[in-house]
Amino acid sequence: MKPTIPLICVALGVEVKCEVFDYVIAGAGTCGLVLANRLSEDPNIKVAVIEPGDDVRNNPNVTDVGAFLRALGTEIDWQYTTTPQPGAGNKSIPFHAGKAIGGTSTINGKPCSLSSLQIWLIVYLGMTYIRGDKAEFDVWESLGNDGWNWNTLYPYFKQVEQFSPPTAAQQVAGASFEAEFHGTDGLLKTGFPFRLLNGSFYELVQQSWENLGYLLNPDVNSGETRGFDVWPQTLDRDANVREDAARAYYYPIEQRPNLKIIKGVVTKLTWANSIIDDKLSTDGVEYLNPAGQTIFISAAKEVLLSAGSLRSPLILERSGVGNPSILKEHGIETRINLPGVGEHLQEQPNVVLEYTSNVNLTGTIPYATFATAQDIFGERTFAVAEATRANLSEWAQKVSDTNNRAIDAHQLEEIFRIQHDLIFRANITVAETLTSASGNILLSAFWLLLPFSRGSVHLKSTKTNYPAIDPEYFLIDFDLAIQTEIGRLSQELWYTSPIKDVVVDYLAPGDEVLPRNATDAQWATFIASTMSPNHHLIGSASMMSRKLGGVVDPRFKVYGTSNVRVVDASVLPMQISGHLTATLYAISERAANFIKSSYLENSENMRAYQLFMCLSGLGLLYMTGAVLLRAPPQANMYKRYYADMTTGDAEWILCLKICQIQQNSKFDDGVKYDACVGQCKGTIENDWEIVNKKYRILRGYEKSFPSRDEVDQALVIES
């Protein structure tokens, strides 16, 4: 699409900026800054990021790993509130989200109803770096996302990371890792804090969980979360500074002349007159600047929404994309009938137990225990699985009725069956319990990981920027049942040897409210009166098939559009047994590759395309005869080769290189190309060194690549 640049910069009620950008990104949070960094790597591509928040790199509430709780409720917090929640005693619950360059990664935390331990729990949760279980990512394909699974996302998990292995002292304090599961050359620093608690408390907790059947998990980021672990965090350990998205992805490259952050709040997309393949095409966005003026800014290629689970759906709705009945209520013309916008919202409820101790503890204590349904229900697991499977259609109907049938019950039932199989057949972890302490206070914080309840987020009004947030906590009664069982497990820890020897008193809620043998009714009352958000909202613009109520396709494009994508937590279709941070960085890196690949595929200027390939370090074709300009069939195969290069893992890229050499850079036979790569991949699964040796012989190298982890970088350098 060729942009139309306004000749007269005046419009009725809207000020027009004459500057044209290739990509306009709504939101400078975790995902938005990854996209901004990667897309602006090409100096010929102009990127604008529109963000209402400020630069907070020198804000001690953000940088200090032990003090950023103070950021909540300040000018860098949106300070939302949910609608009244029947599952939480009809309370409206405060909900925090970051309003700064770096987004929620600058304040990321989960305040609970605590006393002296509140600040410590916030610190631990806000910096958690845990990916999730493999099966949870594999199931994305079943939801209509071809090519999305653990194996395709895993290289990006590693690409993101600049992991600092624990010191000897940290390992004594419980920090453990397996090097094969971590990256060391990424932009995001992760590791363990120097304040990790020393002494015997770790052994007491670890042994007690082991006595309950939860063995030590040596690396919770391996794709298997079950067990007890000390988790890594997003921090610059040596500098003792919190690592947010801006520190990792923006500040180091902020001087790029082709990257610009504009202060404002994106309100809506603007639509071009042209329709491409029966799809609407955007030509830019409108945003409110700090003075309250509406400004139009032009996007020559794409608009990328990275405003988060609570705001990206609002931008779509204001633009006429969503449920027609909701749009009609606000006087908005429906441009694309997409009822999944704002639906499928999934959140986890957080509940805390407190005890007093006869020991005084200082330091960071990030201990987590993950449990499966088999762990939670024991011998009752089969009976629970059968009973809940029989209820899936009823649950689906209840959710559909709650959202006024925006999502059909049959669609929801299909999703619920996939989720049920994950829980009871794939045996993924469904419960997380944090064990922590500060001073003489001990605590357990616990939550279910995969709720069946589904809520929504929609426009509250066209006159306000604040959303109507309705998580629908415990809409489905099974969520409360499993939360109760997790609570019993968390409670039982403190009555288990050897940790029980340091427990003095049951502080909150206490034996009168919640004794060790409390009934389901007592647990239900306690949970409803004390629960708080886990701030893991996902799903409001789900990456799923359109027939299931999805909003974006597997390449993040909004259905019915040619050049609008959503890249943030709202696209995650189902909750994960981890914390969102790691996954958000990984999907954003992959999204950036998709966007780059799409740009190349759609390029009309082949000479510019060839030049870009050369400059990007992947210009093998350019250096072997520049057949791109002379032979369209080869050019098409090469574009296919490049797309594979940008989305594959190390083994895949190595095979592509070998096949490229064997075919003398021609790539004029798609059948031979597929056969070559297929044979190579089959060999590599059995013996990496055979393929590595073959590549060295073909290129005349004497030295082997040290490891798979270094292949990507070595191959690009070799190019």
KETI-704487 format. One line per 3 residues: number of its first residue (from 0); their letters; for each residue x, z, y of C-alpha. Coordinates in steps of 0.25 Angstrom, whole numbers, always signed. Each point is the difference from the previous one (the first is absolute). Layout:
NUM> a> X Z Y; ...
end
This chain:
0> mkp> +0 +0 +0; +6 -4 +14; -3 +10 +10
3> tip> -8 -3 +13; +8 +6 +12; -10 +3 +11
6> lic> +3 -8 +13; -7 +9 +9; +2 +15 -3
9> val> -14 +5 +4; -11 +3 -9; -14 +7 +2
12> gve> +3 +15 -2; +13 -3 -8; +14 -1 +6
15> vkc> +8 -10 -8; +15 +1 -3; +6 -13 +1
18> evf> +11 +4 -10; -2 -6 -14; +5 +8 -12
21> dyv> +1 -6 -14; -5 +13 -6; -8 +11 +6
24> iag> +0 +13 -7; -11 +11 +2; +7 +13 -1
27> agt> +14 +5 +0; -1 +10 -12; +7 +0 -14
30> cgl> -5 -14 -4; +0 -7 +14; +14 +4 +3
33> vla> +5 -6 -14; -7 -13 +3; +6 +0 +14
36> nrl> +14 +2 -5; -1 -10 -11; -7 -11 +8
39> sed> +9 +1 +12; +12 -2 -8; -1 -15 +3
42> pni> +4 -1 +15; -10 -12 +1; -12 +8 -3
45> kva> -6 +9 +11; -7 +13 -5; -9 +9 +9
48> vie> -5 +13 -5; -11 +7 +7; +0 +15 -1
51> pgd> -7 +11 +9; +10 +11 -3; +14 +3 +7
54> dvr> +14 +0 -5; +2 +14 -6; +15 -1 -5
57> nnp> +4 +12 +9; -13 +8 -3; +5 +12 -7
60> nvt> -13 +2 -7; +2 -13 -7; +15 +0 -3
63> dvg> +2 +15 -4; -3 +1 -15; -5 +14 +2
66> afl> -8 -1 +12; -9 -12 +1; -13 +7 -3
69> ral> +0 +2 +15; -3 -15 +2; -14 +2 -6
72> gte> -10 +1 +11; +9 -6 +10; +0 -13 +7
75> idw> +6 -7 -12; -11 +4 -9; -14 -8 +0
78> qyt> -7 +13 -3; -11 -6 -7; -12 +8 -7
81> ttp> -8 -4 -12; -15 -1 -1; -6 +13 -6
84> qpg> +4 +1 -14; -11 +5 -10; +11 +2 -10
87> agn> +7 +9 +10; -11 +9 +4; -5 -10 +10
90> ksi> +12 +2 +9; +6 -11 +8; +15 +0 -3
93> pfh> +12 -2 +9; +8 -12 -4; +14 -4 +6
96> agk> +6 -13 +2; +13 -4 +7; -1 -7 +14
99> aig> +14 -3 +2; +10 -11 -2; +2 +3 -15
102> gts> -15 +4 -2; -4 +11 -10; +15 +0 -5
105> tin> +3 +8 +12; -10 +11 -2; -3 -2 -15
108> gkp> -5 +13 -5; -12 +7 -6; -4 +13 +6
111> csl> -8 +10 -9; -7 +13 +2; +13 +8 +0
114> ssl> +6 +11 +7; +16 +1 +1; +2 -11 -10
117> qiw> -7 -11 +8; +12 -5 +6; +8 -1 -13
120> liv> -11 -7 -7; -1 -10 +11; +15 -3 -1
123> ylg> +0 -2 -14; -12 -9 -1; +3 -8 +12
126> mty> +14 -5 -5; -4 -2 -15; +6 -13 -6
129> irg> -7 -2 -14; -4 -13 -5; -11 +2 -11
132> dka> -2 -4 -14; +3 -14 -5; -14 -2 -6
135> efd> -7 +2 +13; +7 -12 +6; -2 -8 -12
138> vwe> -15 +2 +1; +0 -8 +14; +0 -13 -8
141> slg> -13 +4 -7; -6 +2 +14; +3 -15 +3
144> ndg> +14 +1 +5; +9 -10 -8; +14 +3 +0
147> wnw> -1 +15 +5; +5 +10 -10; +11 +10 -2
150> ntl> +11 -10 -3; -3 -9 +12; +0 +12 +10
153> ypy> +11 +8 -6; +11 -9 +6; -6 +3 +14
156> fkq> +0 +15 -3; +15 -1 -2; +2 -10 +11
159> veq> -6 +10 +10; +8 +12 -4; +14 +5 +5
162> fsp> +0 +12 -9; +10 +11 +1; +3 +7 -13
165> pta> -1 +15 +0; +12 +8 +2; +6 +9 -11
168> aqq> -7 +12 +7; -13 -7 +1; +0 -4 -15
171> vag> +2 +15 -3; -12 +3 +9; -8 -10 -8
174> asf> +1 -14 +6; +2 -10 -11; +0 -15 -1
177> eae> +3 -13 -8; +8 -10 +8; -6 -12 -7
180> fhg> -14 +3 +7; +6 +0 +14; +5 -9 +11
183> tdg> +12 +3 +9; +0 -12 +9; -14 +1 +6
186> llk> -4 +4 +15; -8 +12 -4; +9 +13 -2
189> tgf> -5 +9 -11; +6 +12 -7; -1 +15 -1
192> pfr> +1 +10 +11; +12 +9 +2; -10 +11 +2
195> lln> -4 -1 -15; -2 +14 -5; +12 +6 -8
198> gsf> -2 +12 -9; -8 +3 -13; -14 -4 +6
201> yel> +2 -14 -5; +3 +4 -14; -12 +10 +0
204> vqq> -10 -11 +4; +6 -11 -9; +0 +9 -12
207> swe> -14 +5 +3; -5 -15 +0; +7 -3 -12
210> nlg> -6 +12 -7; -14 -7 +4; +5 -13 -6
213> yll> +5 -7 +12; +15 -4 -3; +10 -4 +11
216> npd> -2 -14 +5; +15 -4 +3; -5 -11 +10
219> vns> -15 -1 +5; +3 -14 +6; +2 -6 -14
222> get> -14 -4 -1; -4 +12 -9; -4 +12 +9
225> rgf> -5 +10 -11; +7 +13 +0; +7 +9 +10
228> dvw> +10 -5 +10; +7 +2 +13; -3 -12 +8
231> pqt> +8 -8 +10; -4 -1 +15; +1 -10 +11
234> ldr> +11 +5 +8; +14 -2 +5; +7 +11 -8
237> dan> +13 +0 +7; -6 -1 +14; -11 +10 -4
240> vre> -10 -9 +7; -14 -4 -5; +0 -15 -4
243> daa> -12 -7 +6; -4 -15 +0; +6 -2 +14
246> ray> +13 +7 -3; +2 -9 -13; -6 -13 +4
249> yyp> -1 -1 +16; +10 +8 +8; +12 -7 -7
252> ieq> -5 -14 +4; -8 +3 +13; +9 -9 +8
255> rpn> -4 -13 -7; -5 -9 +12; -11 -6 -9
258> lki> -6 +13 -3; -9 +7 +9; -9 +13 +0
261> ikg> -12 +0 +9; -7 +12 +3; -15 -1 -2
264> vvt> -11 +1 -11; -4 -12 -7; -15 -1 +1
267> klt> -4 -14 -7; +5 -13 -5; -3 -13 +8
270> wan> -4 -12 -8; +5 -14 +3; -10 -12 +0
273> sii> +7 -6 -12; -4 +3 -14; +10 -2 -11
276> ddk> -5 -3 -14; -13 +7 +3; +7 +12 +5
279> lst> +0 +6 +14; +13 +0 +7; +5 +10 +11
282> dgv> +7 -4 +12; +4 +15 +5; -6 +13 +3
285> eyl> -6 +8 +11; +6 +14 +3; -3 +11 +10
288> npa> +12 +3 +9; +3 +15 +5; -8 -4 +13
291> gqt> -12 -3 -9; +1 -15 +3; -3 -10 -11
294> ifi> +11 -9 -3; +1 -13 -8; +13 -3 -7
297> saa> +2 -13 -8; +5 -1 -15; +5 -14 -4
300> kev> +1 +3 -15; -6 +13 -4; -6 +13 +4
303> lls> +4 +12 -9; -9 +13 +0; +8 +12 -3
306> ags> -8 +10 +7; -3 +9 -12; -12 +3 -9
309> lrs> -8 +6 +12; +3 -11 +10; +2 -13 -7
312> pli> -14 -1 -5; -5 +3 +15; +8 -12 +5
315> ler> -7 -9 -11; -14 +5 +4; +2 -2 +14
318> sgv> +4 -14 -3; -12 -3 -8; +6 +2 -14
321> gnp> -8 +10 -8; -13 +4 -5; -11 -8 +8
324> sil> -9 +12 +0; +10 +9 +7; +5 -11 +9
327> keh> -15 -2 +5; -1 +14 +3; +11 -1 +10
330> gie> -5 -14 +6; +12 -7 -7; -2 -14 -5
333> tri> +4 -2 -14; +12 -10 -2; +3 +4 -14
336> nlp> -9 +7 -10; +10 +10 -6; -8 +13 -4
339> gvg> +12 +6 -6; +6 +3 +14; +1 +15 +2
342> ehl> -5 +3 -14; +7 +5 -12; +6 +11 +8
345> qeq> +7 +10 -9; +6 +13 +4; +5 +12 -8
348> pnv> -4 +15 +3; +11 +10 +2; -3 +15 -4
351> vle> +10 +12 +1; +2 +13 -8; +9 +11 +6
354> yts> +8 +12 -6; +10 +10 +5; +13 +2 -6
357> nvn> +10 +11 -2; +11 -9 +4; +4 -6 +14
360> ltg> +2 -15 -1; +6 -10 +11; +3 -15 -1
363> tip> -8 -12 -4; -8 +1 -14; -5 -14 -3
366> yat> -5 +2 -14; -11 -9 -6; -7 +0 -13
369> fat> -8 -12 -5; -10 +1 -11; -9 -10 -8
372> aqd> -14 +1 -5; +5 +4 -13; +7 +12 +6
375> ifg> -12 +4 +8; -11 -1 -10; +9 +2 -13
378> ert> -9 -1 -13; -12 -3 +9; +6 -13 +5
381> fav> -7 -10 -10; -13 +7 +3; +2 -1 +15
384> aea> +4 -14 -1; -12 -4 -8; -9 +8 +9
387> tra> +6 -6 +13; +0 -14 -5; -15 +1 -2
390> nls> -2 +4 +14; +8 -11 +7; -12 -8 +3
393> ewa> -8 +12 +6; +13 +3 +8; +0 -15 +5
396> qkv> -14 +0 +4; +2 +13 +8; +11 -5 +8
399> sdt> -7 -13 +2; -12 +7 +5; +8 +9 +9
402> nnr> +6 -13 +7; -13 -6 +1; +3 -10 -11
405> aid> +12 -6 +8; +7 -1 -13; -9 -3 -12
408> ahq> -1 +10 -11; +5 -10 -11; +12 -2 +8
411> lee> +3 +14 +1; -2 +3 -15; +10 -11 -3
414> ifr> +10 +7 +9; -3 +14 -6; +2 -5 -14
417> iqh> +14 -5 +4; +2 +14 +6; -5 +7 -12
420> dli> +9 -8 -9; +12 +4 +8; -4 +15 -1
423> fra> -4 +1 -14; +7 -12 -7; +13 -2 +8
426> nit> +1 +15 +2; +5 -1 +14; +2 +13 +7
429> vae> -13 +5 +7; +4 +13 +6; +11 +5 +10
432> tlt> +4 +14 +2; +10 +4 +11; +7 +14 -3
435> sas> +7 +5 +13; +4 +13 +7; +5 +6 +13
438> gni> +4 +14 +3; -8 +8 -10; -12 -10 -1
441> lls> -2 -8 -12; -10 -12 -1; -6 -11 -8
444> afw> -6 -12 +7; -8 -9 -9; -8 -13 +0
447> lll> -6 -10 -10; +7 -14 +2; -10 -10 -4
450> pfs> -14 +4 +5; -12 -9 -4; -7 +4 +13
453> rgs> +1 -11 +11; -3 +1 +15; +1 -9 +12
456> vhl> +5 -2 +14; -7 -8 +10; -2 -2 +15
459> kst> -6 +12 +6; -3 -9 +13; +5 -12 +7
462> ktn> +3 +9 +12; +9 +9 -7; +13 -2 -8
465> ypa> -3 +12 -10; -5 -3 -14; -11 +6 -8
468> idp> +8 +6 -11; -8 +4 -13; +9 +3 -12
471> eyf> -12 +5 -8; +8 +11 -7; -6 +4 -13
474> lid> -11 -11 +0; +2 -1 -14; -1 +13 -8
477> fdl> +11 -3 -9; +10 +1 +11; -4 +14 +3
480> aiq> +1 +3 -15; +14 -5 -1; +4 +7 +13
483> tei> -5 +13 -6; +9 -2 -13; +12 -3 +8
486> grl> -3 +12 +8; +0 +8 -13; +13 -6 -4
489> sqe> +6 +4 +14; -5 +14 -1; +5 +2 -14
492> lwy> +14 -3 +4; +1 +13 +7; -4 +8 -12
495> tsp> +11 -7 -9; +14 +5 -3; +10 +1 +6
498> ikd> -6 -3 +14; -11 +11 -2; +11 +10 +1
501> vvv> +1 -2 +15; -14 -1 +4; -6 +13 +7
504> dyl> -14 -4 +5; -10 -11 +0; -1 -2 +15
507> apg> -10 -12 +2; -11 -1 -4; +2 +12 -8
510> dev> -6 +6 -13; -13 +3 +6; -3 -14 +4
513> lpr> +7 -8 -11; +5 +9 -12; +8 -6 -11
516> nat> -13 -2 -8; -8 -6 +11; -12 -8 -3
519> daq> -2 -15 +3; -9 +5 +11; +10 +9 +6
522> wat> +10 -11 +0; -10 -10 +7; -3 +10 +11
525> fia> +15 +3 +3; +4 -15 -1; -11 -4 +10
528> stm> +3 +11 +10; +15 -2 +0; +4 -14 -3
531> spn> +7 -9 +10; +4 -14 +0; +12 -5 -7
534> hhl> +2 -12 +10; +1 -10 -11; -11 -9 +5
537> igs> +0 -14 -7; -9 -12 -4; -8 -3 +13
540> asm> +5 -14 +0; +3 -1 -15; +9 -10 -7
543> msr> -10 -4 -10; -8 -13 -5; -11 -3 +10
546> klg> -10 +2 -11; +4 +14 -1; -2 +3 +15
549> gvv> +15 -3 +3; +4 -3 +14; +14 -7 -1
552> dpr> +6 -9 -11; +13 +3 -8; +8 -5 +12
555> fkv> -7 +9 +10; -9 -11 +6; -14 +4 +5
558> ygt> -10 -8 -8; -6 -11 +8; +12 -1 +10
561> snv> +12 -9 +0; +10 +8 +7; -5 +15 +1
564> rvv> +7 +10 -9; -2 +15 -2; +13 +8 -4
567> das> -2 +15 +0; -6 +11 -9; -14 -6 +1
570> vlp> +4 -11 -10; +4 +9 -11; -12 -1 -10
573> mqi> +1 +13 -8; +7 +13 +2; +14 +3 -6
576> sgh> +7 +12 -6; +10 +0 +11; +0 +1 +15
579> lta> -3 -12 +8; +13 -2 +8; +9 -6 -11
582> tly> -11 -10 -4; -3 -4 +15; +14 -3 +3
585> ais> +1 -9 -13; -13 -8 +2; +4 -3 +14
588> era> +14 -5 -4; -7 -9 -10; -11 -4 +10
591> anf> +11 -4 +10; +6 -10 -11; -14 -6 -2
594> iks> -2 -2 +14; +14 -7 +1; -3 -8 -12
597> syl> -13 -5 +6; +6 -4 +13; +10 -9 -7
600> ens> -11 -6 -9; -8 -3 +12; +11 -5 +9
603> enm> -2 -14 +5; +14 -2 +6; +9 -2 -12
606> ray> +12 -1 +8; -2 +14 +6; -4 +5 -14
609> qlf> +14 -5 -5; +7 +7 +11; -7 +13 -2
612> mcl> +4 -1 -15; +14 -2 +4; +1 +11 +10
615> sgl> -8 +10 -9; +12 -1 -11; -9 -7 -10
618> gll> +3 -14 +4; +6 -5 -13; -8 -13 +1
621> ymt> +5 -3 +14; +14 +2 -5; -2 -9 -12
624> gav> -4 -13 +7; -12 +4 +9; -9 -7 -9
627> llr> -12 +8 +7; -1 -11 +10; +1 -12 -10
630> app> -8 +4 -12; -14 +7 +2; -1 +3 -15
633> qan> +13 +7 +0; -4 +7 +13; -13 +6 -7
636> myk> +8 +5 -12; +10 +6 +9; -11 +7 +8
639> ryy> -5 +5 -13; +14 +5 -4; +1 +7 +14
642> adm> -13 +7 -2; +4 +5 -14; +14 +4 +6
645> ttg> -7 +9 +11; -10 +7 -10; +8 +1 -12
648> dae> +9 +12 -6; +15 -1 -3; -2 -6 -13
651> wil> -9 -11 +4; +8 -4 +12; +13 -1 -9
654> clk> -8 -9 -9; -5 -9 +11; +15 -1 +5
657> icq> +4 -4 -14; -11 -11 -1; +3 -5 +14
660> iqq> +15 -2 -4; -4 -7 -13; -9 -9 +6
663> nsk> +10 -4 +11; -9 +5 +11; -10 -11 -2
666> fdd> -12 +8 -5; -8 -13 -2; -6 +4 -13
669> gvk> -10 +12 +0; -1 +0 -15; +15 +1 -2
672> yda> +1 +11 +11; -11 +8 -7; +7 -2 -13
675> cvg> +14 +4 +5; -5 +13 +7; -8 +4 -12
678> qck> +11 -2 -10; +9 +8 +9; -10 +11 +2
681> gti> -2 +1 -15; +15 +1 -2; +2 +10 +11
684> end> -10 +10 -6; +9 +1 -12; +14 +0 +6
687> wei> +3 +0 +15; +15 -2 -2; -2 -13 -7
690> vnk> -8 -6 +12; +10 +7 +10; +12 -7 -7
693> kyr> -7 -13 +0; -2 +1 +15; +15 +4 +2
696> ilr> +4 -12 -9; -9 -10 +8; +5 +5 +13
699> gye> +15 +2 -4; +0 +15 +3; +9 +9 -7
702> ksf> -6 +13 +4; -14 +5 -5; -10 +6 +9
705> psr> +1 +15 -1; -15 +2 -3; -14 -6 +0
708> dev> -2 +8 +13; +11 -8 +7; -5 -14 -4
711> dqa> -9 -3 +11; +10 +3 +11; +12 -7 -8
714> lvi> -9 -12 -3; -3 -2 +15; +14 +2 +4
717> es> +4 -10 -10; -9 -10 +6
end
